[in-house]
């Protein structure tokens, strides 16, 4: 889950379903998804692991690669702490 | 390993070698000795070999369709530049304080020591840039399945 934190705010996390969607789409490889989204495989790996939060443009490109709405790929969660 | 990482590794190797050379150059400047030609040729050869290796091996793409540089690489490079800029300020302040503390306000520093000191500062900034890039990439997860 990619985290965005600033002092005084609640912790915000962005979850994604990229790994599940890849397997649901004919066992799509990370390289294939990276080629479809126009990024490196390392970036896809980092996004899947929640180490990197993609830009809006990239998020839409990934959703388009799966042919699903962006909300099915990325979910925003706000944790109260 | 993408192109940015490979560039950072080559840069790291070159700067480490050049830092060692610069330190020796500074010592020679303070002791008023001359660098032997053979030593100079050896250093230049090593530097040229690393540069050639980097140019030949890391310039070519693994495949034509491979993406060289994406938004994450851009972000990592930008952060590395910011970190190296901060290190430049730290080095300049440190160099000023060290010179005053070690040599003393009443002492003199040979003019011939100035170029290698400035070169060394530049090299350390480049080293910080390379390390910052490699650390940021290293913080990502290991390569997953294809």
Backbone of each chain as ProteinMPNN parsed JSONL, in Angstrom:
{"seq_chain_A": "XXXXXXXXXXXXXXXXXXXXXXXXXXXXXXXXXXXXXXXXXXXXXXXXXXXXXXXXXXXXXXXXXXXXXXXXXXXXXXXXX", "coords_chain_A": {"N_chain_A": [[0.863, -1.188, 0.0], [0.746, 2.092, -0.987], [1.881, 4.903, 0.787], [0.85, 8.123, 1.892], [1.844, 10.674, 3.858], [1.506, 13.373, 6.128], [2.349, 15.762, 8.626], [0.044, 15.949, 11.268], [-2.085, 15.023, 9.797], [-4.356, 12.376, 8.938], [-3.283, 9.003, 8.308], [-2.875, 8.108, 4.94], [-3.659, 5.679, 2.603], [-3.043, 3.92, -0.409], [-4.41, 1.302, -1.945], [-3.951, -1.445, -4.236], [-5.076, -3.543, -6.902], [-3.549, -4.8, -8.748], [-1.942, -7.082, -9.102], [-3.779, -9.199, -8.846], [-5.509, -8.581, -10.94], [-3.808, -8.878, -13.076], [-3.375, -11.622, -13.151], [-5.959, -12.397, -13.614], [-6.301, -11.526, -16.148], [-5.477, -13.317, -18.267], [-3.05, -14.27, -17.177], [-1.235, -12.132, -17.278], [1.985, -10.78, -17.651], [4.322, -8.905, -15.62], [6.025, -7.437, -17.224], [4.561, -7.265, -19.588], [2.419, -5.714, -18.766], [3.823, -3.437, -18.086], [4.787, -2.646, -20.573], [2.361, -2.058, -21.809], [1.512, 0.081, -20.295], [3.537, 1.831, -20.667], [5.797, 2.109, -19.051], [8.632, 1.166, -16.975], [9.438, -2.213, -15.994], [10.255, -2.374, -13.395], [8.952, -0.236, -12.218], [6.291, -1.098, -12.264], [6.544, -3.255, -10.542], [7.205, -1.907, -8.184], [4.865, -0.431, -7.787], [2.946, -2.463, -7.452], [3.846, -3.561, -5.079], [3.304, -1.56, -3.383], [5.18, 0.369, -2.931], [5.436, 2.587, -4.415], [3.529, 5.329, -5.447], [1.556, 5.746, -8.205], [1.329, 8.312, -10.775], [-1.6, 10.2, -11.714], [-2.088, 9.98, -14.432], [-0.624, 7.685, -15.118], [-1.953, 5.83, -13.558], [-4.449, 5.758, -14.804], [-3.66, 4.742, -17.256], [-2.85, 2.181, -16.557], [-5.256, 1.131, -15.674], [-6.637, 1.202, -18.065], [-5.199, -0.669, -19.49], [-6.093, -3.004, -18.34], [-8.642, -2.799, -18.986], [-10.666, -1.891, -17.27], [-12.552, 0.088, -14.871], [-10.87, 2.766, -13.169], [-11.225, 2.728, -10.466], [-11.441, 0.075, -9.825], [-8.928, -0.798, -9.889], [-7.303, 0.769, -8.227], [-7.635, 1.652, -4.816], [-8.62, 3.968, -2.401], [-7.723, 4.512, 0.903], [-8.335, 5.818, 4.068], [-6.802, 5.903, 7.037], [-7.681, 6.192, 10.411], [-5.785, 7.604, 12.906]], "CA_chain_A": [[0.0, 0.0, 0.0], [1.54, 3.313, -1.049], [1.422, 5.793, 1.852], [1.099, 9.56, 1.819], [1.634, 11.173, 5.215], [2.048, 14.667, 6.5], [2.11, 15.942, 10.045], [-1.275, 16.439, 11.639], [-3.142, 14.436, 8.988], [-4.512, 10.944, 9.088], [-2.511, 8.233, 7.35], [-3.625, 7.801, 3.731], [-3.044, 4.574, 1.881], [-3.647, 3.564, -1.687], [-4.26, -0.117, -2.231], [-4.187, -1.752, -5.641], [-5.42, -4.93, -7.241], [-2.848, -5.038, -10.003], [-1.494, -8.482, -9.2], [-4.96, -10.051, -9.107], [-6.006, -8.277, -12.283], [-2.868, -9.469, -14.045], [-3.662, -13.05, -13.253], [-7.298, -12.554, -14.186], [-6.234, -11.163, -17.563], [-4.648, -14.249, -19.02], [-1.705, -14.391, -16.596], [-0.401, -11.065, -17.833], [3.235, -10.602, -16.915], [4.623, -7.525, -15.239], [6.627, -6.783, -18.385], [3.491, -6.955, -20.537], [1.684, -4.573, -18.217], [4.712, -2.278, -18.185], [4.776, -2.22, -21.981], [1.056, -1.46, -22.109], [1.397, 1.362, -19.584], [4.628, 2.717, -21.078], [6.754, 2.311, -17.957], [9.54, 0.037, -16.794], [8.91, -3.303, -15.167], [10.56, -2.019, -12.002], [7.895, 0.666, -11.726], [5.124, -1.933, -12.004], [6.861, -4.019, -9.331], [7.127, -0.99, -7.041], [3.451, -0.082, -7.582], [2.282, -3.656, -6.895], [4.275, -3.758, -3.689], [2.91, -0.403, -2.589], [6.354, 1.206, -2.651], [5.374, 3.784, -5.253], [2.178, 5.732, -5.822], [1.654, 6.257, -9.573], [0.634, 9.549, -11.103], [-2.971, 9.984, -12.192], [-1.984, 9.537, -15.827], [-0.185, 6.299, -15.137], [-3.03, 5.021, -12.982], [-5.453, 5.582, -15.855], [-3.081, 3.864, -18.287], [-2.89, 0.807, -16.021], [-6.663, 0.709, -15.702], [-6.987, 0.982, -19.47], [-4.552, -1.921, -19.894], [-6.96, -4.082, -17.857], [-9.995, -2.506, -19.506], [-11.584, -1.77, -16.135], [-12.505, 1.437, -14.293], [-9.688, 2.98, -12.328], [-11.578, 2.378, -9.087], [-11.248, -1.368, -9.618], [-7.487, -1.061, -9.817], [-6.754, 1.469, -7.062], [-8.606, 2.023, -3.786], [-8.071, 4.917, -1.444], [-8.147, 4.264, 2.276], [-7.852, 6.787, 5.048], [-6.801, 5.293, 8.357], [-7.677, 7.143, 11.516], [-4.728, 7.28, 13.916]], "C_chain_A": [[0.894, 1.23, 0.0], [0.994, 4.285, -0.023], [1.76, 7.233, 1.542], [0.826, 10.139, 3.193], [2.167, 12.589, 5.34], [1.646, 14.918, 7.941], [0.712, 16.487, 10.279], [-2.389, 15.835, 10.815], [-3.212, 12.935, 9.264], [-3.707, 10.253, 7.995], [-3.387, 7.863, 6.161], [-2.907, 6.692, 2.996], [-3.806, 4.327, 0.592], [-3.362, 2.089, -1.929], [-4.478, -0.331, -3.72], [-4.406, -3.243, -5.828], [-4.692, -5.382, -8.503], [-2.462, -6.506, -10.157], [-2.66, -9.406, -9.536], [-5.471, -9.833, -10.525], [-5.086, -8.846, -13.36], [-3.16, -10.944, -14.23], [-5.027, -13.301, -13.863], [-7.318, -12.247, -15.686], [-5.229, -12.05, -18.3], [-3.217, -14.317, -18.52], [-0.747, -13.356, -17.195], [0.851, -10.908, -16.989], [3.426, -9.133, -16.554], [5.222, -6.759, -16.42], [5.562, -6.388, -19.397], [2.692, -5.744, -20.067], [2.526, -3.301, -18.33], [4.743, -1.748, -19.612], [3.463, -1.529, -22.331], [0.913, -0.079, -21.48], [2.519, 2.337, -19.942], [5.606, 3.049, -19.965], [7.677, 1.097, -17.874], [8.903, -1.02, -15.897], [9.151, -3.011, -13.691], [9.483, -1.125, -11.402], [6.643, -0.142, -11.398], [5.337, -2.746, -10.72], [6.69, -3.143, -8.101], [5.677, -0.608, -6.741], [2.718, -1.247, -6.944], [2.599, -3.837, -5.428], [3.903, -2.581, -2.79], [4.065, 0.518, -2.229], [6.306, 2.518, -3.423], [3.93, 4.057, -5.621], [2.233, 6.345, -7.22], [0.949, 7.597, -9.724], [-0.76, 9.191, -11.617], [-2.958, 9.43, -13.612], [-1.616, 8.069, -15.899], [-1.265, 5.379, -14.579], [-4.115, 4.749, -14.018], [-4.94, 4.645, -16.945], [-3.134, 2.408, -17.834], [-4.324, 0.282, -16.056], [-7.098, 0.399, -17.133], [-6.391, -0.333, -19.979], [-5.395, -3.126, -19.468], [-8.391, -3.932, -18.368], [-11.026, -2.52, -18.376], [-11.55, -0.338, -15.635], [-11.346, 1.552, -13.316], [-9.957, 2.594, -10.874], [-11.423, 0.895, -8.794], [-9.768, -1.713, -9.489], [-6.905, -0.468, -8.53], [-7.872, 1.865, -6.115], [-7.904, 2.907, -2.759], [-8.623, 4.622, -0.056], [-7.543, 5.312, 3.178], [-7.976, 6.143, 6.417], [-6.83, 6.375, 9.405], [-6.655, 6.687, 12.525], [-4.623, 8.339, 14.992]], "O_chain_A": [[1.717, 1.393, 0.9], [-0.218, 4.487, 0.05], [2.823, 7.531, 0.997], [-0.313, 10.101, 3.657], [3.168, 12.944, 4.72], [0.679, 14.326, 8.42], [0.256, 17.381, 9.566], [-3.556, 16.104, 11.098], [-2.262, 12.322, 9.751], [-3.473, 10.806, 6.921], [-4.501, 7.368, 6.332], [-1.695, 6.753, 2.789], [-5.023, 4.497, 0.511], [-2.211, 1.685, -2.097], [-5.107, 0.488, -4.389], [-3.98, -4.072, -5.023], [-5.175, -6.248, -9.232], [-2.64, -7.093, -11.224], [-2.548, -10.281, -10.395], [-5.823, -10.784, -11.222], [-5.545, -9.247, -14.43], [-3.184, -11.445, -15.354], [-5.232, -14.301, -14.551], [-8.233, -12.654, -16.4], [-4.257, -11.564, -18.878], [-2.278, -14.41, -19.31], [0.386, -13.666, -17.563], [0.786, -10.904, -15.76], [2.78, -8.246, -17.111], [4.954, -5.569, -16.593], [5.635, -5.316, -19.997], [2.336, -4.869, -20.856], [2.006, -2.226, -18.63], [4.725, -0.537, -19.83], [3.451, -0.537, -23.06], [0.283, 0.814, -22.046], [2.473, 3.512, -19.576], [6.177, 4.139, -19.935], [7.516, 0.127, -18.615], [7.963, -0.75, -15.15], [8.335, -3.365, -12.841], [9.146, -1.245, -10.224], [6.002, 0.095, -10.374], [4.419, -2.901, -9.915], [6.111, -3.565, -7.1], [5.299, -0.475, -5.577], [1.95, -1.055, -6.001], [1.739, -4.216, -4.632], [4.157, -2.603, -1.586], [3.946, 1.351, -1.33], [7.049, 3.451, -3.119], [3.197, 3.164, -6.046], [2.892, 7.367, -7.409], [0.094, 7.966, -8.919], [-1.052, 8.033, -11.913], [-3.723, 8.525, -13.946], [-2.221, 7.301, -16.648], [-1.462, 4.272, -15.079], [-4.639, 3.638, -14.099], [-5.701, 3.847, -17.492], [-3.426, 1.512, -18.627], [-4.568, -0.867, -16.423], [-7.839, -0.554, -17.374], [-7.0, -1.024, -20.796], [-5.409, -4.149, -20.152], [-9.228, -4.819, -18.202], [-12.111, -3.085, -18.512], [-10.608, 0.392, -15.945], [-10.907, 0.569, -12.72], [-9.051, 2.189, -10.146], [-11.288, 0.503, -7.635], [-9.411, -2.798, -9.031], [-6.122, -1.114, -7.834], [-8.921, 2.35, -6.54], [-6.785, 2.642, -2.32], [-9.833, 4.499, 0.133], [-6.365, 5.647, 3.055], [-9.074, 5.871, 6.902], [-6.099, 7.361, 9.313], [-6.653, 5.532, 12.951], [-3.798, 8.219, 15.898]]}, "seq_chain_B": "XXXXXXXXXXXXXXXXXXXXXXXXXXXXXXXXXXXXXXXXXXXXXXXXXXXXXXXXXXXXXXXXXXXXXXXXXXXXXXXXXXXXXXXXXXXXXXXXXXXXXXXXXXXXXXXXXXXXXXXXXXXXXXXXXXXXXXXXXXXXXXXXXX", "coords_chain_B": {"N_chain_B": [[18.106, -4.228, -14.004], [17.852, -0.85, -14.692], [18.526, 1.823, -17.093], [19.166, 4.154, -15.715], [20.048, 3.21, -13.218], [22.289, 1.743, -14.033], [23.86, 3.78, -15.052], [24.29, 5.18, -12.707], [25.831, 3.32, -11.25], [28.163, 3.138, -12.834], [28.985, 5.784, -12.698], [29.449, 5.909, -9.961], [31.613, 4.153, -9.678], [33.551, 5.507, -11.186], [33.751, 7.964, -9.833], [34.663, 7.175, -7.287], [37.183, 6.203, -7.926], [38.337, 8.533, -8.963], [38.177, 10.194, -6.732], [40.021, 9.012, -5.037], [42.281, 9.539, -6.542], [42.243, 12.34, -6.49], [42.63, 12.915, -3.788], [45.212, 12.063, -3.463], [46.424, 13.859, -5.164], [45.938, 16.273, -3.844], [47.451, 15.878, -1.547], [49.946, 15.785, -2.687], [50.085, 18.372, -3.626], [50.231, 19.844, -1.28], [52.605, 18.904, -0.27], [54.324, 19.707, -2.111], [55.188, 18.096, -4.236], [55.674, 16.375, -7.361], [53.411, 14.752, -9.547], [54.245, 11.588, -10.695], [54.732, 10.72, -14.134], [54.074, 8.143, -14.904], [52.306, 7.301, -12.931], [50.237, 9.084, -13.359], [49.468, 8.296, -15.927], [48.535, 5.761, -15.353], [46.306, 6.233, -13.72], [44.713, 7.687, -15.541], [44.302, 5.726, -17.454], [42.813, 3.819, -16.033], [40.528, 5.297, -15.481], [39.666, 5.855, -18.099], [39.13, 3.267, -18.943], [36.956, 2.466, -17.342], [35.093, 4.36, -18.15], [34.839, 3.73, -20.865], [33.856, 1.143, -20.661], [31.396, 1.605, -19.461], [30.189, 3.132, -21.46], [30.083, 1.385, -23.637], [28.832, -1.015, -22.722], [26.517, -0.233, -21.351], [25.062, 1.533, -22.842], [23.551, 0.566, -24.894], [20.221, -0.461, -25.573], [18.346, -3.116, -24.067], [16.253, -4.133, -25.47], [14.464, -2.889, -28.334], [11.933, -2.006, -27.663], [12.034, -1.474, -25.04], [11.43, 0.525, -22.215], [13.154, 3.396, -21.383], [13.128, 5.381, -19.456], [10.992, 6.432, -17.002], [8.2, 7.928, -15.156], [8.75, 7.361, -12.505], [11.507, 6.988, -12.468], [12.198, 9.575, -13.12], [11.341, 10.948, -10.85], [12.994, 9.795, -8.906], [15.509, 10.6, -9.835], [15.228, 13.359, -9.56], [15.005, 13.672, -6.792], [17.513, 12.732, -6.08], [19.147, 14.698, -7.172], [18.38, 16.863, -5.598], [19.296, 16.0, -3.085], [22.042, 15.821, -3.589], [22.59, 18.485, -4.106], [22.161, 19.631, -1.605], [24.23, 18.357, -0.261], [26.359, 19.592, -1.507], [26.337, 22.185, -0.445], [26.869, 21.545, 2.238], [29.417, 20.462, 1.993], [30.893, 22.664, 1.038], [30.716, 24.431, 3.183], [31.911, 22.844, 5.141], [34.468, 22.522, 4.053], [35.43, 25.112, 4.221], [35.44, 25.511, 6.992], [37.094, 23.436, 7.853], [39.53, 24.04, 6.646], [40.168, 26.398, 7.958], [40.289, 25.506, 10.601], [42.17, 23.376, 10.681], [44.456, 24.213, 9.233], [44.726, 26.806, 10.119], [44.198, 30.32, 10.776], [46.272, 32.007, 10.314], [47.962, 30.75, 8.656], [49.168, 29.658, 5.379], [47.719, 28.465, 2.328], [48.706, 26.485, -0.372], [48.307, 27.644, -3.721], [48.143, 25.748, -5.668], [46.749, 23.742, -4.486], [44.12, 24.35, -4.627], [42.623, 23.708, -7.111], [42.491, 20.745, -7.016], [41.051, 20.462, -4.629], [38.58, 21.709, -5.147], [37.806, 20.075, -7.252], [37.579, 17.684, -5.898], [35.428, 18.227, -4.225], [33.397, 18.461, -6.148], [33.443, 15.828, -7.076], [32.621, 14.397, -4.816], [30.049, 15.334, -4.523], [28.948, 14.256, -6.854], [29.264, 11.59, -6.225], [27.519, 11.376, -4.052], [25.143, 11.843, -5.412], [25.038, 9.523, -7.064], [24.925, 7.472, -5.125], [22.559, 8.169, -3.839], [20.69, 7.687, -5.848], [20.985, 4.899, -6.196], [20.322, 3.937, -3.671], [17.643, 4.718, -3.466], [16.476, 3.196, -5.508], [17.079, 0.749, -4.477], [15.455, 0.626, -2.286], [13.037, -0.092, -3.241], [11.007, -3.005, -3.863], [12.326, -6.331, -4.324], [12.984, -7.807, -7.547], [10.077, -9.084, -8.885], [8.031, -11.882, -9.954], [7.951, -12.627, -13.453]], "CA_chain_B": [[18.71, -2.937, -13.751], [17.552, 0.031, -15.81], [19.63, 2.653, -17.562], [19.527, 5.094, -14.655], [20.854, 2.478, -12.23], [23.583, 1.419, -14.631], [24.605, 5.043, -15.094], [24.694, 5.486, -11.33], [26.92, 2.408, -10.878], [29.376, 3.554, -13.543], [29.36, 7.06, -12.091], [29.975, 5.594, -8.63], [32.95, 3.568, -9.847], [34.465, 6.546, -11.668], [33.989, 8.977, -8.807], [35.499, 6.588, -6.238], [38.545, 6.196, -8.454], [38.807, 9.914, -9.072], [38.354, 10.726, -5.377], [41.32, 8.513, -4.576], [43.291, 10.298, -7.274], [42.229, 13.73, -6.031], [43.229, 12.984, -2.45], [46.662, 11.983, -3.67], [46.792, 15.111, -5.814], [45.941, 17.293, -2.797], [48.619, 15.615, -0.688], [51.133, 16.201, -3.447], [50.086, 19.83, -3.708], [50.677, 20.359, 0.009], [53.993, 18.511, -0.033], [55.092, 20.297, -3.221], [55.806, 17.074, -5.078], [55.09, 16.282, -8.699], [52.863, 13.418, -9.832], [55.01, 10.926, -11.761], [53.958, 10.509, -15.364], [53.566, 6.77, -14.937], [51.124, 7.27, -12.056], [49.187, 9.824, -14.059], [48.986, 7.454, -17.024], [47.787, 4.643, -14.763], [45.001, 6.752, -13.324], [43.949, 8.013, -16.742], [43.928, 4.458, -18.084], [41.71, 3.24, -15.254], [39.361, 6.127, -15.707], [39.218, 5.619, -19.462], [38.592, 1.902, -19.046], [35.609, 2.458, -16.747], [34.214, 5.166, -19.009], [34.586, 2.954, -22.081], [32.991, 0.026, -20.278], [30.062, 2.144, -19.272], [29.655, 3.575, -22.742], [29.828, 0.258, -24.525], [27.923, -2.02, -22.186], [25.271, 0.249, -20.789], [24.374, 2.484, -23.678], [22.613, -0.112, -25.785], [19.015, -0.974, -24.931], [18.218, -4.567, -24.147], [15.349, -4.358, -26.604], [14.005, -1.584, -28.851], [10.677, -1.588, -27.036], [12.261, -1.24, -23.606], [11.291, 1.91, -21.776], [14.395, 3.827, -20.743], [12.982, 6.386, -18.413], [9.575, 6.736, -16.784], [7.951, 8.957, -14.153], [9.404, 6.983, -11.249], [12.919, 7.306, -12.661], [12.299, 11.04, -13.072], [11.208, 11.34, -9.447], [14.204, 9.356, -8.2], [16.61, 11.486, -10.249], [15.0, 14.694, -8.994], [15.356, 13.6, -5.371], [18.966, 12.57, -5.998], [19.716, 16.016, -7.445], [18.14, 17.669, -4.395], [20.197, 15.527, -2.031], [23.418, 16.185, -3.94], [22.69, 19.942, -3.952], [22.333, 19.871, -0.162], [25.579, 17.914, 0.1], [27.294, 20.607, -2.002], [26.401, 23.242, 0.575], [27.54, 20.988, 3.416], [30.845, 20.327, 1.676], [31.505, 23.987, 0.941], [30.849, 24.949, 4.556], [32.895, 22.009, 5.828], [35.792, 22.833, 3.513], [35.834, 26.413, 4.772], [35.723, 25.348, 8.423], [38.239, 22.525, 8.021], [40.752, 24.771, 6.278], [40.457, 27.355, 9.021], [40.578, 24.797, 11.854], [43.371, 22.546, 10.603], [45.612, 24.991, 8.785], [44.837, 27.993, 10.961], [43.912, 31.565, 10.064], [47.505, 32.736, 9.979], [48.779, 29.964, 7.727], [48.877, 29.81, 3.953], [47.43, 27.253, 1.563], [49.236, 26.676, -1.736], [47.316, 27.835, -4.776], [48.027, 24.497, -6.431], [45.83, 22.841, -3.782], [42.731, 24.756, -4.863], [41.917, 22.888, -8.116], [42.079, 19.412, -6.573], [40.017, 20.546, -3.579], [37.307, 21.974, -5.823], [37.489, 18.862, -8.005], [37.15, 16.688, -4.914], [34.061, 18.585, -3.815], [32.529, 18.073, -7.258], [33.376, 14.368, -7.122], [31.825, 13.911, -3.685], [28.65, 15.636, -4.865], [28.556, 13.244, -7.841], [29.167, 10.334, -5.477], [26.263, 11.43, -3.299], [24.07, 11.671, -6.414], [25.002, 8.104, -7.464], [24.47, 6.664, -3.991], [21.142, 8.485, -3.607], [19.909, 6.969, -6.857], [21.027, 3.45, -5.949], [19.575, 3.661, -2.435], [16.211, 4.844, -3.749], [16.058, 2.017, -6.252], [17.213, -0.393, -3.586], [14.348, 0.617, -1.322], [11.91, -0.777, -3.854], [11.051, -4.429, -3.594], [13.151, -7.088, -5.24], [12.266, -8.161, -8.767], [9.092, -10.138, -8.679], [7.96, -12.824, -11.049], [7.698, -11.956, -14.721]], "C_chain_B": [[18.427, -2.016, -14.94], [18.727, 0.969, -16.089], [20.11, 3.617, -16.476], [20.407, 4.422, -13.6], [22.234, 2.175, -12.774], [24.469, 2.664, -14.684], [25.131, 5.39, -13.708], [25.861, 4.597, -10.884], [28.236, 2.822, -11.54], [29.902, 4.861, -12.957], [30.0, 6.831, -10.724], [31.399, 5.069, -8.735], [33.961, 4.644, -10.259], [34.776, 7.564, -10.578], [34.846, 8.429, -7.673], [36.967, 6.592, -6.676], [39.125, 7.611, -8.5], [38.996, 10.562, -7.71], [39.696, 10.273, -4.816], [42.451, 9.283, -5.249], [43.396, 11.729, -6.765], [42.878, 13.88, -4.666], [44.748, 12.929, -2.575], [47.197, 13.277, -4.274], [46.893, 16.24, -4.775], [47.169, 17.127, -1.907], [49.891, 16.076, -1.392], [51.22, 17.71, -3.545], [50.626, 20.43, -2.418], [52.139, 20.001, 0.282], [54.908, 18.964, -1.161], [55.855, 19.235, -4.022], [55.052, 17.001, -6.4], [54.579, 14.859, -8.915], [53.703, 12.785, -10.939], [54.127, 10.646, -12.97], [53.345, 9.121, -15.404], [52.298, 6.645, -14.084], [49.944, 7.951, -12.737], [48.593, 8.98, -15.176], [48.14, 6.304, -16.488], [46.38, 5.097, -14.384], [44.124, 7.039, -14.541], [43.467, 6.754, -17.451], [42.744, 3.824, -17.369], [40.419, 4.0, -15.497], [38.785, 5.883, -17.097], [38.585, 4.258, -19.638], [37.172, 1.842, -18.492], [34.63, 3.226, -17.63], [33.846, 4.392, -20.271], [33.646, 1.797, -21.797], [31.553, 0.492, -20.118], [29.421, 2.524, -20.59], [29.242, 2.398, -23.61], [28.726, -0.65, -23.991], [26.557, -1.474, -21.805], [24.516, 1.207, -21.681], [23.272, 1.819, -24.495], [21.419, -0.627, -25.002], [18.977, -2.495, -25.06], [17.266, -4.95, -25.27], [14.831, -3.005, -27.062], [12.764, -1.06, -28.133], [10.856, -1.223, -25.57], [12.151, 0.245, -23.277], [12.533, 2.295, -20.984], [14.158, 4.577, -19.444], [11.502, 6.677, -18.226], [9.442, 7.712, -15.62], [8.648, 8.632, -12.831], [10.902, 7.274, -11.328], [13.144, 8.813, -12.558], [12.247, 11.528, -11.629], [12.466, 10.982, -8.661], [15.383, 10.261, -8.55], [16.47, 12.866, -9.619], [15.383, 14.726, -7.521], [16.867, 13.485, -5.197], [19.668, 13.909, -6.243], [19.54, 16.92, -6.224], [19.112, 17.289, -3.282], [21.637, 15.944, -2.331], [23.625, 17.696, -3.833], [22.889, 20.302, -2.486], [23.743, 19.478, 0.258], [26.629, 18.915, -0.382], [27.464, 21.724, -0.986], [27.155, 22.763, 1.803], [29.043, 20.903, 3.176], [31.545, 21.68, 1.625], [31.721, 24.586, 2.334], [31.923, 24.179, 5.303], [34.309, 22.343, 5.359], [36.306, 24.15, 4.09], [36.24, 26.268, 6.238], [36.965, 24.5, 8.655], [39.542, 23.271, 7.73], [41.163, 25.713, 7.403], [40.903, 26.648, 10.298], [41.925, 24.082, 11.802], [44.594, 23.399, 10.276], [45.816, 26.213, 9.678], [44.677, 29.252, 10.139], [45.186, 32.271, 9.602], [48.347, 32.009, 8.933], [48.342, 30.19, 6.279], [48.597, 28.446, 3.311], [47.96, 27.474, 0.152], [48.109, 26.785, -2.762], [47.085, 26.539, -5.543], [47.087, 23.501, -5.75], [44.365, 23.17, -4.099], [42.026, 23.925, -5.936], [41.561, 21.488, -7.644], [41.022, 19.436, -5.473], [38.642, 20.78, -4.21], [36.853, 20.746, -6.608], [36.963, 17.778, -7.068], [35.734, 16.963, -4.436], [33.072, 18.174, -4.892], [32.344, 16.556, -7.307], [32.502, 13.822, -5.996], [30.342, 14.182, -3.938], [28.132, 14.598, -5.869], [28.395, 11.882, -7.169], [27.857, 10.267, -4.704], [25.077, 11.22, -4.234], [23.919, 10.199, -6.79], [24.437, 7.243, -6.339], [22.986, 6.908, -3.728], [20.257, 7.753, -4.601], [19.852, 5.486, -6.526], [20.251, 3.085, -4.687], [18.075, 3.722, -2.691], [15.704, 3.656, -4.55], [16.11, 0.78, -5.365], [16.08, -0.498, -2.585], [13.108, -0.041, -1.916], [12.05, -2.254, -3.597], [11.951, -5.114, -4.613], [12.318, -7.445, -6.475], [11.306, -9.314, -8.495], [9.08, -11.098, -9.849], [7.642, -12.057, -12.334], [6.254, -12.21, -15.14]], "O_chain_B": [[18.735, -2.37, -16.078], [19.763, 0.919, -15.427], [21.308, 3.865, -16.338], [21.395, 5.002, -13.147], [23.234, 2.327, -12.072], [25.665, 2.607, -14.4], [26.268, 5.835, -13.553], [26.778, 5.071, -10.213], [29.284, 2.855, -10.896], [31.104, 5.025, -12.748], [30.98, 7.488, -10.375], [32.281, 5.482, -7.982], [35.08, 4.687, -9.748], [35.924, 7.977, -10.415], [35.686, 9.157, -7.144], [37.863, 6.936, -5.905], [40.273, 7.837, -8.117], [39.887, 11.396, -7.545], [40.418, 11.056, -4.198], [43.446, 9.632, -4.615], [44.494, 12.268, -6.624], [43.59, 14.851, -4.412], [45.471, 13.651, -1.887], [48.289, 13.73, -3.933], [47.814, 17.055, -4.822], [47.837, 18.1, -1.559], [50.783, 16.67, -0.786], [52.316, 18.269, -3.547], [51.384, 21.399, -2.446], [52.831, 20.728, 0.995], [56.1, 18.656, -1.178], [56.999, 19.44, -4.427], [53.937, 17.506, -6.527], [55.224, 13.888, -8.52], [53.861, 13.375, -12.007], [52.934, 10.373, -12.839], [52.225, 8.945, -15.883], [51.343, 5.971, -14.469], [48.814, 7.465, -12.7], [47.377, 8.943, -15.359], [47.144, 5.92, -17.101], [45.393, 4.428, -14.691], [42.947, 6.682, -14.57], [42.358, 6.719, -17.984], [41.797, 3.355, -18.0], [39.357, 3.409, -15.694], [37.575, 5.723, -17.259], [37.621, 4.104, -20.388], [36.289, 1.237, -19.1], [33.491, 2.803, -17.832], [32.691, 4.394, -20.697], [32.75, 1.503, -22.588], [30.617, -0.157, -20.586], [28.238, 2.263, -20.808], [28.183, 2.414, -24.238], [27.801, -1.011, -24.719], [25.551, -2.174, -21.922], [23.429, 1.656, -21.317], [22.22, 2.403, -24.756], [21.572, -1.163, -23.904], [19.494, -3.076, -26.014], [17.453, -5.968, -25.936], [14.763, -2.069, -26.266], [12.562, 0.148, -28.007], [9.93, -0.719, -24.934], [12.706, 1.098, -23.969], [12.917, 1.61, -20.035], [14.894, 4.423, -18.47], [10.826, 7.112, -19.158], [10.437, 8.261, -15.147], [9.086, 9.538, -12.122], [11.495, 7.752, -10.361], [14.136, 9.27, -11.991], [13.01, 12.41, -11.233], [12.944, 11.773, -7.848], [16.161, 10.643, -7.676], [17.456, 13.471, -9.197], [16.004, 15.68, -7.052], [17.436, 14.07, -4.275], [20.668, 14.215, -5.594], [20.455, 17.66, -5.861], [19.679, 18.156, -2.618], [22.364, 16.368, -1.433], [24.723, 18.143, -3.503], [23.694, 21.175, -2.161], [24.379, 20.183, 1.041], [27.67, 19.075, 0.255], [28.58, 22.157, -0.699], [27.985, 23.49, 2.35], [29.841, 21.233, 4.054], [32.665, 21.822, 2.115], [32.768, 25.167, 2.621], [32.744, 24.765, 6.009], [35.233, 22.436, 6.166], [37.489, 24.275, 4.409], [37.248, 26.825, 6.673], [37.782, 24.794, 9.527], [40.521, 23.151, 8.466], [42.338, 25.814, 7.754], [41.792, 27.132, 10.999], [42.721, 24.16, 12.738], [45.624, 23.321, 10.945], [46.95, 26.604, 9.956], [44.979, 29.263, 8.945], [45.178, 33.028, 8.631], [49.307, 32.559, 8.393], [47.318, 30.811, 5.997], [49.163, 27.425, 3.702], [47.704, 28.513, -0.456], [47.094, 26.096, -2.668], [45.978, 26.267, -6.008], [46.672, 22.521, -6.369], [43.478, 22.35, -3.86], [40.91, 23.467, -5.693], [40.425, 21.059, -7.848], [40.19, 18.533, -5.393], [37.664, 20.126, -3.848], [35.668, 20.415, -6.63], [36.026, 17.051, -7.401], [34.938, 16.04, -4.263], [32.025, 17.602, -4.59], [31.243, 16.06, -7.545], [31.73, 12.887, -6.206], [29.486, 13.36, -3.609], [27.005, 14.119, -5.742], [27.494, 11.117, -7.51], [27.174, 9.243, -4.699], [24.127, 10.512, -3.899], [22.803, 9.68, -6.831], [23.579, 6.391, -6.569], [22.241, 5.974, -3.431], [19.193, 7.253, -4.238], [18.781, 4.881, -6.572], [19.597, 2.043, -4.638], [17.321, 2.884, -2.196], [14.607, 3.161, -4.291], [15.282, -0.122, -5.491], [15.779, -1.584, -2.09], [12.229, -0.495, -1.183], [13.105, -2.712, -3.158], [12.291, -4.532, -5.643], [11.089, -7.387, -6.439], [11.677, -10.357, -7.957], [10.017, -11.125, -10.646], [7.114, -10.946, -12.278], [5.822, -11.732, -16.189]]}, "name": "protein", "num_of_chains": 2, "seq": "XXXXXXXXXXXXXXXXXXXXXXXXXXXXXXXXXXXXXXXXXXXXXXXXXXXXXXXXXXXXXXXXXXXXXXXXXXXXXXXXXXXXXXXXXXXXXXXXXXXXXXXXXXXXXXXXXXXXXXXXXXXXXXXXXXXXXXXXXXXXXXXXXXXXXXXXXXXXXXXXXXXXXXXXXXXXXXXXXXXXXXXXXXXXXXXXXXXXXXXXXXXXXXXXXXXXXXXXXXXXXXXXXXX"}
